[in-house]
């Protein structure tokens, strides 16, 4: 049935798939491409397949780089929108939902990211069965529908989940030796989307109101997703459906420690992205017109924070990069407590955007290093990122409760929120160190 469905979809899409290639493998090489959390949740789609020796990936050429372009726009319109949620959080607190608590408001963005990760894991088998175009078109439709109808929680999150697999898995079928670089270029779309959508919404909502400011974002997403749908083509498909679960992995100290690191880390790492605008306005006295740029500043430096660490991780090992990156993010989260000026917040956003980008760009290659074979890699990444999704789901709402319940006369306890973020990131960095030395006890060894 999977082969029949694949042939029908390939014919209707105009993709050039020679006869007999429907069961060729996606994966080339031994490791998934370095990428961020956005990649990790779906990397199992390419990691579970076996290499095809008869027709290796072209590793370049116009059609191959068009897939990178399409994937770039998918990242831009999934995690790019999630990365821009901070401006919506501030708008809701100041205008639309001012009677609601920050904790209640933050559930909107948390559910977006949760559905992206969890549904992305569940749709992996659909990609394996040949439903690439179904996922691409359905996800694109739901994302645009969610933005146009201002349904920014469930509908938008469902669309994100459908697009998470196509955004990564297709690249592995076109690249082998250049796969890490190609995937890195595609994932930059999430940071650029965070910049563009933050600036678009923050500049438009005072002029045209919330509904139409969001719909303009929807039109931008429509344009980008239309490009993705137009250029993305299936070349080969996996031989078999990947395994969903590998429970024995949790008996291994490196894997369980690293999964715990991701769970607690995501409860803290996103707090500044969600709350920095509100903090700037309410606690630091920053002009609201300028405060909305702070999330864009963080996303801009996150571009380098997603590329440079991956370059060095290939040489030093992902754990040797992740641990100090997480530690630096924790130091900055605690330093945030004493920052009460516009220049100070700008510097904080520049630095935190870079270090947090480093933290979230390496889980996929780290999990690959902890997997004994490609047959279980997909399942291990899926399990780890399902738990990561829970961390994203509850982290910011808990932070919002702390913000409200530890406040003074104004009802806002910013120090409590900042300590919540910093403490979680500290715990994450320590757990990464446990995983690192459990994998390789040598102090100067690659890990």
Secondary structure, DSSP 8 states (H G I E B T S, - for coil): -HHHHHHHHHHHHT----TT-TT--S--SSS-----HHHHTTTHHHHTS---SSS----SSHHHHHHHHHHHHHHHTTHHHHHTHHHHHHHIIIIITTTS-HHHHHHHHHHHHHHHHHHHHHTHHHHHTT-HHHHHHHHHHHHHHHHHTT-TTHHHHHHHHHHHHHHHHHHHTT-STTHHHHHHHHHHHHHHHHHHHHHHHHHHHHHH-HHHHHHHHHHHHHHHHHHHHHH-------SS---S--GGGGGSHHHHHHHHHHHHHHHHHTHHHHHHHHHHHHTS---HHHHTHHHHHHHHHHHHHHHHHHHHHHHH-HHHHHHHHHHHHHHHHHHGGG--SHHHHHHHHHHHHHHHHHHHSSHHHHHHHT-S-HHHHHHHHHHHHHHHHHHHHHHHHHHHHHHHHT--TTS--HHHHHHHHHHHHHHHHHHHHHHHHHH---TTS--
